[in-house]
């Protein structure tokens, strides 16, 4: 099936420009350490619905909590083909990165951790509706997600030893672009692109300063294929 852009040409060009910037700015490296097959990797995930594995609360089938209800999860054999709070019918990006690191799935959602416990493999802080730059009452920004991570490290709930750690930064762009200033002119959209890129780069610097060894920054997905757009054209 061919996916056609549904944005106006200027807006679509801007998305392509923004994606190209990320391709140039973020080099992705994922490989095992051959010198230590028993290496215990740690993984931390930041983002929006593109990477959320259950941080969005379950409510009565509201648009923001649909991931807790069918048909979401219908292809997810790992979880018995049941919805798990993932915005997909199967596994999502952090699950596949986790498989590269030798695990079955993404580390668990922060919201699902015990009061004083954390999975040794890591934690997923991504929340549907979050923005890398734009603020929202419903979801923490990228910066706020990092602050939550930092507090848990300082409180020793997450092990301070971050050797062998990988952070995935995965934002779909929905909150920053589609639901924000994209309809307010090309110049403002260009400025927002720069603001979002700068905010992500700032977050990456914070993660590295905290001791995370590798940071993977995801590029934008093909927004014309997202359900929010494609549903209008069936």
Secondary structure as the mmCIF struct_conf table of DSSP 4:
data_model
#
loop_
_struct_conf.conf_type_id
_struct_conf.id
_struct_conf.beg_label_comp_id
_struct_conf.beg_label_asym_id
_struct_conf.beg_label_seq_id
_struct_conf.end_label_comp_id
_struct_conf.end_label_asym_id
_struct_conf.end_label_seq_id
HELX_LH_PP_P HELX_LH_PP_P1 UNK A 2 UNK A 5
BEND BEND1 UNK A 7 UNK A 7
HELX_RH_AL_P HELX_RH_AL_P1 UNK A 9 UNK A 25
TURN_TY1_P TURN_TY1_P1 UNK A 34 UNK A 35
TURN_TY1_P TURN_TY1_P2 UNK A 37 UNK A 38
STRN STRN1 UNK A 42 UNK A 47
BEND BEND2 UNK A 48 UNK A 48
TURN_TY1_P TURN_TY1_P3 UNK A 49 UNK A 51
STRN STRN2 UNK A 53 UNK A 53
BEND BEND3 UNK A 54 UNK A 54
BEND BEND4 UNK A 56 UNK A 56
HELX_LH_PP_P HELX_LH_PP_P2 UNK A 57 UNK A 58
BEND BEND5 UNK A 60 UNK A 61
HELX_RH_3T_P HELX_RH_3T_P1 UNK A 63 UNK A 68
BEND BEND6 UNK A 69 UNK A 69
TURN_TY1_P TURN_TY1_P4 UNK A 70 UNK A 75
HELX_RH_3T_P HELX_RH_3T_P2 UNK A 77 UNK A 79
TURN_TY1_P TURN_TY1_P5 UNK A 80 UNK A 81
BEND BEND7 UNK A 85 UNK A 85
STRN STRN3 UNK A 86 UNK A 86
BEND BEND8 UNK A 87 UNK A 90
HELX_RH_AL_P HELX_RH_AL_P2 UNK A 93 UNK A 100
TURN_TY1_P TURN_TY1_P6 UNK A 101 UNK A 102
BEND BEND9 UNK A 104 UNK A 105
HELX_LH_PP_P HELX_LH_PP_P3 UNK A 106 UNK A 108
STRN STRN4 UNK A 109 UNK A 109
HELX_RH_3T_P HELX_RH_3T_P3 UNK A 110 UNK A 112
BEND BEND10 UNK A 113 UNK A 113
TURN_TY1_P TURN_TY1_P7 UNK A 115 UNK A 116
TURN_TY1_P TURN_TY1_P8 UNK A 120 UNK A 121
STRN STRN5 UNK A 122 UNK A 124
TURN_TY1_P TURN_TY1_P9 UNK A 128 UNK A 129
BEND BEND11 UNK A 132 UNK A 134
BEND BEND12 UNK A 137 UNK A 139
HELX_RH_AL_P HELX_RH_AL_P3 UNK A 142 UNK A 154
TURN_TY1_P TURN_TY1_P10 UNK A 155 UNK A 156
BEND BEND13 UNK A 157 UNK A 158
BEND BEND14 UNK A 160 UNK A 160
TURN_TY1_P TURN_TY1_P11 UNK A 163 UNK A 164
STRN STRN6 UNK A 165 UNK A 170
BEND BEND15 UNK A 173 UNK A 173
HELX_RH_PI_P HELX_RH_PI_P1 UNK A 174 UNK A 181
TURN_TY1_P TURN_TY1_P12 UNK A 182 UNK A 183
BEND BEND16 UNK A 184 UNK A 184
HELX_RH_AL_P HELX_RH_AL_P4 UNK A 186 UNK A 209
TURN_TY1_P TURN_TY1_P13 UNK A 210 UNK A 211
BEND BEND17 UNK A 213 UNK A 213
STRN STRN7 UNK A 214 UNK A 217
HELX_LH_PP_P HELX_LH_PP_P4 UNK A 218 UNK A 221
HELX_RH_3T_P HELX_RH_3T_P4 UNK A 223 UNK A 225
BEND BEND18 UNK A 226 UNK A 226
HELX_RH_AL_P HELX_RH_AL_P5 UNK A 227 UNK A 230
HELX_RH_3T_P HELX_RH_3T_P5 UNK A 231 UNK A 233
#
